[in-house]
Amino acid sequence: MKPELHEVAAPGPATPPAPSPLLTRVRAVMDTLDLDCRCRGKLDAALERFEALENRRQLRGLILDARHQAERIGALLELVGELDTVSTDETDLSVFQEIALLFEDIRAAATRGAEDMVRAGGLDLRGSQAA
């Protein structure tokens, strides 16, 4: 039996990632200041470096969480291995509910890991060279 592959919805190149709400608020405050051109350029560059660092921090967190979900799935798969011991004459029918719940937990972990990776793919890391 071949595994079935599903496409994961990912932001396309036409959809730029949304700017950080915090950075948007900071820029709004900074725009009200009367700064000379040289100072304004330095401030903008500093804010871009800050945003790149923040995006890298978010990326690290998303990767760590996705790794945690993968480890969780591995542990749950070991527990699902109990299915090999179940036969057609099983008298304790609660075992089927327990195994069903394990599969639900696997689905939840896989969904969260996929969401982490989609969010990671949507981060703007272009300014990271300045960081």
SELUMVEX-21442 format. One record per residue (C-alpha): residue in three letters; residue number from 1; x, z, y. Coordinates in Angstrom, 1 decimal. Example, Ala and Ser with C-alpha at 12.3 -4.5 7.8 and 13.67 -1.06 7.14 Angstrom:
2
['ala'; 1; [12.3; 7.8; -4.5]],
['ser'; 2; [13.7; 7.1; -1.1]],
***
This chain:
131
['met'; 1; [0.0; 0.0; 0.0]],
['lys'; 2; [1.5; -1.1; 3.4]],
['pro'; 3; [1.4; 1.4; 6.3]],
['glu'; 4; [-1.0; 0.5; 9.0]],
['leu'; 5; [0.6; 0.3; 12.5]],
['his'; 6; [-1.3; 1.1; 15.6]],
['glu'; 7; [-0.4; 0.0; 19.1]],
['val'; 8; [0.2; 2.9; 21.5]],
['ala'; 9; [-1.1; 2.5; 25.0]],
['ala'; 10; [1.8; 2.5; 27.3]],
['pro'; 11; [2.0; 1.9; 31.0]],
['gly'; 12; [2.9; -1.8; 31.6]],
['pro'; 13; [5.5; -3.0; 34.0]],
['ala'; 14; [2.7; -3.8; 36.5]],
['thr'; 15; [1.7; -0.2; 36.8]],
['pro'; 16; [4.4; 1.8; 38.7]],
['pro'; 17; [4.5; 5.5; 37.8]],
['ala'; 18; [2.7; 7.8; 40.2]],
['pro'; 19; [5.0; 9.6; 42.6]],
['ser'; 20; [5.4; 13.3; 42.1]],
['pro'; 21; [2.7; 15.2; 44.0]],
['leu'; 22; [5.2; 17.8; 45.1]],
['leu'; 23; [7.5; 15.1; 46.5]],
['thr'; 24; [4.6; 13.4; 48.2]],
['arg'; 25; [3.7; 16.6; 50.0]],
['val'; 26; [7.4; 17.2; 51.0]],
['arg'; 27; [7.7; 13.7; 52.3]],
['ala'; 28; [4.5; 14.1; 54.3]],
['val'; 29; [5.9; 17.2; 56.0]],
['met'; 30; [9.3; 15.6; 56.6]],
['asp'; 31; [7.6; 12.6; 58.2]],
['thr'; 32; [6.2; 14.8; 60.9]],
['leu'; 33; [9.8; 15.8; 61.9]],
['asp'; 34; [11.5; 14.0; 64.7]],
['leu'; 35; [14.8; 13.1; 63.0]],
['asp'; 36; [17.4; 10.6; 64.1]],
['cys'; 37; [17.9; 7.6; 61.9]],
['arg'; 38; [21.1; 8.8; 60.3]],
['cys'; 39; [19.6; 12.2; 59.4]],
['arg'; 40; [16.4; 10.5; 58.1]],
['gly'; 41; [18.5; 8.3; 55.8]],
['lys'; 42; [20.3; 11.3; 54.4]],
['leu'; 43; [17.1; 13.2; 53.9]],
['asp'; 44; [15.5; 10.2; 52.1]],
['ala'; 45; [18.5; 9.8; 49.9]],
['ala'; 46; [18.4; 13.6; 49.0]],
['leu'; 47; [14.7; 13.4; 48.2]],
['glu'; 48; [15.3; 10.4; 45.9]],
['arg'; 49; [18.1; 12.3; 44.1]],
['phe'; 50; [15.8; 15.3; 43.8]],
['glu'; 51; [13.0; 13.1; 42.3]],
['ala'; 52; [15.5; 11.5; 39.8]],
['leu'; 53; [16.7; 15.0; 38.7]],
['glu'; 54; [13.1; 16.2; 38.4]],
['asn'; 55; [12.2; 13.1; 36.3]],
['arg'; 56; [15.2; 13.7; 34.1]],
['arg'; 57; [14.1; 17.3; 33.6]],
['gln'; 58; [10.6; 16.2; 32.7]],
['leu'; 59; [12.1; 13.6; 30.3]],
['arg'; 60; [14.2; 16.3; 28.5]],
['gly'; 61; [11.0; 18.5; 28.1]],
['leu'; 62; [9.0; 15.6; 26.7]],
['ile'; 63; [11.8; 14.7; 24.2]],
['leu'; 64; [12.1; 18.3; 23.1]],
['asp'; 65; [8.4; 18.6; 22.6]],
['ala'; 66; [8.2; 15.4; 20.7]],
['arg'; 67; [11.0; 16.6; 18.4]],
['his'; 68; [9.1; 19.9; 17.9]],
['gln'; 69; [6.0; 17.9; 16.9]],
['ala'; 70; [8.1; 15.9; 14.4]],
['glu'; 71; [9.4; 19.1; 12.9]],
['arg'; 72; [5.9; 20.5; 12.8]],
['ile'; 73; [4.7; 17.4; 11.0]],
['gly'; 74; [7.5; 17.7; 8.5]],
['ala'; 75; [6.6; 21.3; 7.7]],
['leu'; 76; [2.9; 20.4; 7.4]],
['leu'; 77; [3.7; 17.5; 5.1]],
['glu'; 78; [5.4; 20.0; 2.8]],
['leu'; 79; [2.2; 22.1; 2.7]],
['val'; 80; [0.1; 19.0; 2.1]],
['gly'; 81; [2.3; 18.5; -1.0]],
['glu'; 82; [0.0; 21.1; -2.6]],
['leu'; 83; [-2.4; 18.2; -3.0]],
['asp'; 84; [-0.2; 17.1; -6.0]],
['thr'; 85; [-1.3; 20.3; -7.8]],
['val'; 86; [-5.0; 19.7; -7.3]],
['ser'; 87; [-6.9; 18.1; -10.2]],
['thr'; 88; [-10.4; 16.8; -10.7]],
['asp'; 89; [-11.5; 20.0; -12.4]],
['glu'; 90; [-10.5; 22.2; -9.4]],
['thr'; 91; [-12.7; 25.3; -9.4]],
['asp'; 92; [-11.7; 26.6; -5.9]],
['leu'; 93; [-13.2; 24.0; -3.6]],
['ser'; 94; [-11.9; 25.7; -0.5]],
['val'; 95; [-8.5; 24.1; -1.3]],
['phe'; 96; [-10.0; 20.7; -0.1]],
['gln'; 97; [-11.0; 22.2; 3.2]],
['glu'; 98; [-7.5; 23.8; 3.6]],
['ile'; 99; [-5.8; 20.4; 2.9]],
['ala'; 100; [-8.2; 18.7; 5.3]],
['leu'; 101; [-7.2; 21.1; 8.0]],
['leu'; 102; [-3.5; 20.4; 7.4]],
['phe'; 103; [-4.2; 16.7; 7.8]],
['glu'; 104; [-6.0; 17.5; 11.1]],
['asp'; 105; [-3.0; 19.5; 12.3]],
['ile'; 106; [-0.7; 16.6; 11.4]],
['arg'; 107; [-3.0; 14.3; 13.4]],
['ala'; 108; [-2.9; 16.6; 16.4]],
['ala'; 109; [0.9; 16.9; 16.3]],
['ala'; 110; [1.3; 13.1; 16.0]],
['thr'; 111; [-1.1; 12.5; 18.9]],
['arg'; 112; [0.8; 15.0; 21.1]],
['gly'; 113; [4.2; 13.5; 20.1]],
['ala'; 114; [2.9; 10.0; 20.9]],
['glu'; 115; [1.5; 11.2; 24.3]],
['asp'; 116; [4.9; 12.7; 25.1]],
['met'; 117; [6.6; 9.4; 24.4]],
['val'; 118; [4.1; 7.4; 26.4]],
['arg'; 119; [4.6; 9.8; 29.4]],
['ala'; 120; [8.4; 9.6; 28.9]],
['gly'; 121; [8.2; 5.8; 29.1]],
['gly'; 122; [6.3; 6.1; 32.4]],
['leu'; 123; [8.9; 8.1; 34.2]],
['asp'; 124; [10.8; 6.5; 37.0]],
['leu'; 125; [14.5; 7.0; 36.1]],
['arg'; 126; [15.9; 4.3; 38.4]],
['gly'; 127; [17.4; 6.7; 40.9]],
['ser'; 128; [19.3; 8.6; 38.2]],
['gln'; 129; [22.6; 6.9; 39.0]],
['ala'; 130; [22.8; 8.8; 42.2]],
['ala'; 131; [22.2; 12.1; 40.5]],
***
